[in-house]
Amino acid sequence: MTAALAVRYTEYGGPAVLTLDAVELPEPGPGEVRVEVRAAGVNPFDCKARRGLYAHDGAPAEPVRVGLECSGVVDALGPDVEGWAVGDAVFGLAPGSAATHVVVPAAGMVAKPGGLTFVQAAALPVACETAYRVVRLLDVQAGDVVLVHAAAGAVGLVASQLALARGARVIGTAGAANHDFLASLGVEPVLYGDGLAARVHAIAPDGVDAVADASGRDVLPVSIELAGGPERVVTIADGSASQYGVRASWSADLPLPQVFETVLPLVEQGTVRMPIAATFPLEQVAAAQELSETGHLRGKIVLTAGPPD
Ligand SMILES: NC(=O)c1ccc[n+]([C@@H]2O[C@H](COP(=O)([O-])OP(=O)(O)OC[C@H]3O[C@@H](n4cnc5c(N)ncnc54)[C@H](OP(=O)(O)O)[C@@H]3O)[C@@H](O)[C@H]2O)c1
């Protein structure tokens, strides 16, 4: 009996390789829960993986599922699961989340507060985990001047707001269309691209104390110049980091519930805001990824499944 749908691809390429396939309803194993997905965040990783950027050979050995994060309702418990019940609303990291159902480790999920919609909750896990990690790695302190590259993107937005919450002054690179929005959050916007060092020096003559690179577009040399060295520069998007002596961070280093102990109250009180750039029903995943690949988002794209919020 088929009772689930999942977005998958069997060859690398553009959004057209994505298909919404009937799959077996997954059963949770020990320590796992099954979540009926209500919303799933779209990430640049989904598109890069689908294009084969992380592939070593010609084609995937088996169909690849899509998605990294979701919100939804627990609809089955595996053996030895404590703390969750069928019907609980949750969100968290969830590989293969672009689907109607996904099985995830129970210990990695976070209870969805009633004040957040499923769409809002699905937009949080990857961006908040990554941004919180970067701000901790940079050891951002009150009074620091922090430069955030791609400050209007999902990760950059949260990193900027977490740094502001720590009492830092934040300068954020963004396209002109996002400057007023960033300013409304308390971020000092500057245009990215050629001449960035001069634009930052014009408002921060002594340079900056720390740099978060959420752009990955060859900004490490100018970051080192502005920070006076690579020690307090961290990238999450530039594979050439080691060549510059810069720290790169590629994966979570804390359990998600621990991240949200700090970050969720900030979201609930409005200190950290995550705009929803667009929502698409699961069936329109190709259009959602096409929009993601335009590269100029303000916040998150979210896929929706099941009943509306
Ligand atoms: N290492 C990790 O653990 C990890 C985790 C999550 C994400 N990532 C990576 O981090 C990057 C950001 O992810 P995201 O989800 O925040 O992406 P996103 O939401 O798609 O944001 C993209 C942002 O990039 C900005 N941008 C476009 N062209 C730019 C340029 N030439 N210079 C500087 N910024 C430019 C855009 O700004 P404007 O709209 O203002 O033009 C947009 O806001 C991606 O490469 C992603 O794969 C890594």
PDBQT file of the ligand as one rigid body, heavy atoms in Angstrom, charges set to zero:
ROOT
HETATM    1  N1  LIG A 401      27.927  25.381   6.020  1.00  0.00    +0.000 N 
HETATM    2  C1  LIG A 401      26.685  25.267   6.472  1.00  0.00    +0.000 C 
HETATM    3  O1  LIG A 401      26.440  24.604   7.497  1.00  0.00    +0.000 OA
HETATM    4  C2  LIG A 401      25.586  25.962   5.719  1.00  0.00    +0.000 A 
HETATM    5  C3  LIG A 401      24.278  25.950   6.233  1.00  0.00    +0.000 A 
HETATM    6  C4  LIG A 401      23.276  26.670   5.548  1.00  0.00    +0.000 A 
HETATM    7  C5  LIG A 401      23.594  27.358   4.376  1.00  0.00    +0.000 A 
HETATM    8  N2  LIG A 401      24.866  27.293   3.887  1.00  0.00    +0.000 N 
HETATM    9  C6  LIG A 401      25.240  28.040   2.654  1.00  0.00    +0.000 C 
HETATM   10  O2  LIG A 401      25.241  29.428   2.999  1.00  0.00    +0.000 OA
HETATM   11  C7  LIG A 401      24.849  30.204   1.866  1.00  0.00    +0.000 C 
HETATM   12  C8  LIG A 401      23.662  31.083   2.260  1.00  0.00    +0.000 C 
HETATM   13  O3  LIG A 401      22.538  30.277   2.524  1.00  0.00    +0.000 OA
HETATM   14  P1  LIG A 401      21.105  30.964   2.688  1.00  0.00    +0.000 P 
HETATM   15  O4  LIG A 401      20.132  29.899   2.972  1.00  0.00    +0.000 OA
HETATM   16  O5  LIG A 401      21.220  32.142   3.604  1.00  0.00    +0.000 OA
HETATM   17  O6  LIG A 401      20.893  31.511   1.192  1.00  0.00    +0.000 OA
HETATM   18  P2  LIG A 401      19.769  32.445   0.606  1.00  0.00    +0.000 P 
HETATM   19  O7  LIG A 401      18.687  32.626   1.614  1.00  0.00    +0.000 OA
HETATM   20  O8  LIG A 401      19.451  31.911  -0.732  1.00  0.00    +0.000 OA
HETATM   21  O9  LIG A 401      20.463  33.880   0.486  1.00  0.00    +0.000 OA
HETATM   22  C9  LIG A 401      21.120  34.278  -0.597  1.00  0.00    +0.000 C 
HETATM   23  C10 LIG A 401      21.590  35.713  -0.357  1.00  0.00    +0.000 C 
HETATM   24  O10 LIG A 401      22.784  35.901  -1.100  1.00  0.00    +0.000 OA
HETATM   25  C11 LIG A 401      22.856  37.267  -1.411  1.00  0.00    +0.000 C 
HETATM   26  N3  LIG A 401      23.686  37.526  -2.578  1.00  0.00    +0.000 N 
HETATM   27  C12 LIG A 401      23.364  37.337  -3.884  1.00  0.00    +0.000 A 
HETATM   28  N4  LIG A 401      24.398  37.721  -4.639  1.00  0.00    +0.000 NA
HETATM   29  C13 LIG A 401      25.364  38.167  -3.797  1.00  0.00    +0.000 A 
HETATM   30  C14 LIG A 401      26.674  38.694  -3.985  1.00  0.00    +0.000 A 
HETATM   31  N5  LIG A 401      27.185  38.842  -5.204  1.00  0.00    +0.000 N 
HETATM   32  N6  LIG A 401      27.390  39.021  -2.890  1.00  0.00    +0.000 NA
HETATM   33  C15 LIG A 401      26.876  38.869  -1.638  1.00  0.00    +0.000 A 
HETATM   34  N7  LIG A 401      25.649  38.378  -1.398  1.00  0.00    +0.000 NA
HETATM   35  C16 LIG A 401      24.910  38.041  -2.473  1.00  0.00    +0.000 A 
HETATM   36  C17 LIG A 401      21.438  37.694  -1.677  1.00  0.00    +0.000 C 
HETATM   37  O11 LIG A 401      21.361  39.035  -1.272  1.00  0.00    +0.000 OA
HETATM   38  P3  LIG A 401      20.441  40.123  -2.016  1.00  0.00    +0.000 P 
HETATM   39  O12 LIG A 401      19.071  39.496  -2.101  1.00  0.00    +0.000 OA
HETATM   40  O13 LIG A 401      20.502  41.259  -1.070  1.00  0.00    +0.000 OA
HETATM   41  O14 LIG A 401      21.021  40.354  -3.379  1.00  0.00    +0.000 OA
HETATM   42  C18 LIG A 401      20.599  36.743  -0.823  1.00  0.00    +0.000 C 
HETATM   43  O15 LIG A 401      20.022  37.429   0.275  1.00  0.00    +0.000 OA
HETATM   44  C19 LIG A 401      24.543  29.190   0.758  1.00  0.00    +0.000 C 
HETATM   45  O16 LIG A 401      25.703  29.057  -0.033  1.00  0.00    +0.000 OA
HETATM   46  C20 LIG A 401      24.265  27.904   1.513  1.00  0.00    +0.000 C 
HETATM   47  O17 LIG A 401      24.509  26.754   0.723  1.00  0.00    +0.000 OA
HETATM   48  C21 LIG A 401      25.853  26.627   4.535  1.00  0.00    +0.000 A 
ENDROOT
TORSDOF 0
